[in-house]
Amino acid sequence: MEAISSVISTINGIVWGPMMLVLILGVGLFLMLGLKLMPILKLGTGFKLLWSGRSAEGDAASEGEIPPYQALMTALSATVGTGNIAGVATAVFLGGPGALFWMWCTALVGMATKYAEAVLAVKYREVDDAGNHVGGPMYYIKNGLGAKWAWLGSAFAIFGAIAAFGIGNTVQSNSVADVIQSNFGLNVWLTGVILMVLVGAVLIGGIKRIGSVAGALVPIMAIAYLVAGLVVLAINADAIPAALNLIFTYAFTESAAEGGFAGAAIWMAIRFGVARGIFSNEAGLGSAPIAHAAAQTKDPVRQGLVAMLGTFIDTIIICSITGLVIITSGEWTSGVSGAALTSAAFSHALPGFGNYLIAISLAIFAFTTIIGWSFYGERCVEFLFGLKAITPYRILWIIAVPLGAGVSLDFVWLLADTLNAMMAIPNLIALALLSPVVFKLTREYFAKQR
């Protein structure tokens, strides 16, 4: 096992190395410039479409399974998770406050990436034998790039189906079980069984049940977390100017060792800011367009405008709150990392309450991530093996939840993290090659609007 772990660690270092970060940022920047900054300039339009997309109108209802709003909430349910609490903390701990600046940069170009993913997902989606609209990178690679690229779509589906069990299932249930045990003393296996029952109850209803649960739960949990974060920032208001100064200063200069913080070079700020930003908002990984392909819409661009909000909400809003709470509290120099650092930062301002708030938030965030990623995994195995593969996959998914809660997941995390990066590679190649389609559809849509 040590030999296998060593090999995968080596691969992980390559796929998450400088070339991957350049590829993610490069494709995102290329798309943003090709779209003439449209995702930023049309942010308000996206929010208007999100509000009007709470239900499908007219004959658009026959073009998908869930309203555009629920498609975004399903995608957000998978992205708003441990990355927003533990991922941001890890980025600041390893890369210093400057990592938050590079997370912002990743999110801004990531809006263009997420927009392009959703546009292509709706443009090239198919209707399966059960009458459901299915799409995502494997479909826009097959239908957009042609038969000679089909192997690339299959590679994405294989990586996605396996990676989902790690990043979207066992890692999440393990995080929940650990934080619930440390704060409330509940046995990890019991937490795992409770999670398994809840996840199973949602998955039995398929994408429509997932969409309705995500549509109800995601806004509540995100708003509650944001309100708590803003309360903490109000308490720490005097420290906000200094925190912002640290963020912008350490984004371009080496941060010195301080307290339990070992210091970080500029490269570490960039590396961990970009890597954790992508881990959090998933722009470029190719997961979110699988959910957006199920949206009840006839226009790919309309869904793209809604989809890009996911990156903005996840990173620019939620991750920024977490990062500022950590930096203003001063706990980032304590030597603590991960969810424990975020918990300590909230407890600093809200003693006796902040740690419980983070425990409950992490539990809900992780639960919605499990149900969101189950849908991604199912669509990947359906692409590879057909509808008959969904039920066995779903059963394995539900069984994996309590197993993940009670075992050590160092190897699973490493494998999932590596496969996540390998999902991104075929997706980013497809986005670059199909970018003319995205640009053409966008020009045509806004020409009609004018």
C-alpha angles and dihedrals in degrees: 000000000000090000091051091047090050092052093047090047089055091049089046091054090053100044093045093039130108094290092057092049090048090048094050095045093037096053091043092050091045091052093045092052092043089053089048092238090302096146090060096039093047097045091116090052089054092055091048091052090047091056093046090045095067086107132016116254127222119324092349086085089073092055098072147000104254136030117264090253092056090047089058092045090051090052091045091048087063096042102040099074143092090338090069093052108023098021096056091046091051091049092053092043094052102030103029127234090309089071089074090061091054090048087058091050090050090051095049094054088035089065088066091046093050090046092053092046093055094044091054093042092058094038095054103029122129137208112242128214090272091056095252124137109241129185148134136124094319090057098042089047091051098040099031103040099031138234096309089065095045091104089062091055090049090050090054091049093050093049091044096049092052098037090053091068090059111033095028103036127012096032089051096047090046091053091050094047092048096049093043092050094048094048105030103019095237116155112256094230091052090051088050093052092048090050091048092055093047093047092046092051091055098042094053088071094054125212095335091056091043090050094049094046092046091046090056102036105038098060092045095050094042094049093045091051092046093050091051090048092050090050089054091047090050089054090047094040094127090059097051098087091051091047092053089048090053092049095053095037096049092044088073105022134055113266116228125229112270129177107316091346111104095205127248139231121233089255091057091052090052095042098049094037092055096038095048091042090057091043089055104042098025092215105164097015091097097229102111096055088063088067095041090054088069093057120122097241139115096203120073092197094055090054090045090056089052093044095054089062088070092070092044094049095042101047111013092046113021100030091044091056091050093046095048092047090053095047097042091050092057090226092120088082093052096089093243119125141188124017089341089064093051089046091051091048093053092043089053090065098027105036115197092012111048096073092053090049091055092045093054093042092050091049093053094041091051093046093055090046090056093053093043095050092046088067091050092051093047093053090050094053091043089056090051103038108010133244093313090071096059099077096049089045091050091050091050089047093055092046091050093059098074092036090057091048094059107037137068109265106191092116094041091051091050093049094046093047090052094047090047089060090046089054089056096054099065090039094053091047089053093047091053094047094045095043092106088061091052093048092047095049090047094051091048093048096051092041088058091047090055 
